[in-house]
Amino acid sequence: MGGVLRAEPVWVETFTGLRMDRFAKLVKVVRERGRNGPGGGRPWCLPLADRVLLVAVYYRTNLTMRQLAPLFGMSPATVCRVIQRLRPLLALEPASRPVVGADRLWIVDGTLIPVRDRTVGASSRNYRFSANVQVIIDADTRLVVASARPAPGNKADAHVWRESDLPATASGTTVIADGAYLGTVLIVPHRRRAGRPLLRGQEEDNAEHRRVRARVEHTFARMKTWKILRDCRQKGDGLHHAMLGIPRLHNLALTG
């Protein structure tokens, strides 16, 4: 059975949102991580570029394995194996350490991702079974710097932050967040208290804080064009790998 989709410009740009040169960089990263084949044994029925395209299309469209199979000319079981083998290799690289004395500003926020796996998510305030995923972006470049492991969606953002590895990643960098991170070392808006209105300077600070922090909301909106983040059917570490791979795709789409 022959497939329809191949790693050609018309399919890559239509189904992944990446230009062909940026998709080639993604394939190069996967190849350099040493997974051009199964490591001995029966070879894959598709070249590496087509397999990377398969994973990117899966993240972008959220089609089922049964739907992807005829598009790439393979069985649903093989589609599943390709995704499971390659998804860790698309992961975002660890953030570089801040340069001492550099003026650098990061923004952190969490979003709820609907999931099917009951061991990953929990009933959440969006009235769905969801996982809380926190992401740090660079305020200047709007690139994703780091993504935390998903936590149950009923956990508070501040609690998830403390339990994640993000505080270590952000050490030495100025990080701002919304009021849900009150009680952490992050920069949050001034809090209005009963009978004590905010001063004019505090109101101005909050307005500037909202203006800058909106960039992380825009980043979430762009990342969710990869539709697996609207209803993740993956089990176990599937969402975790998606939240490491999609930021890489997002960063490539922005900068190449």
Summary of the structure (lengths in Angstrom):
residues: 256
radius of gyration: 20.1
end to end distance: 34.2
largest distance: 72.5
contacts: 786
relative contact order: 0.15
helix: 46%
strand: 14%
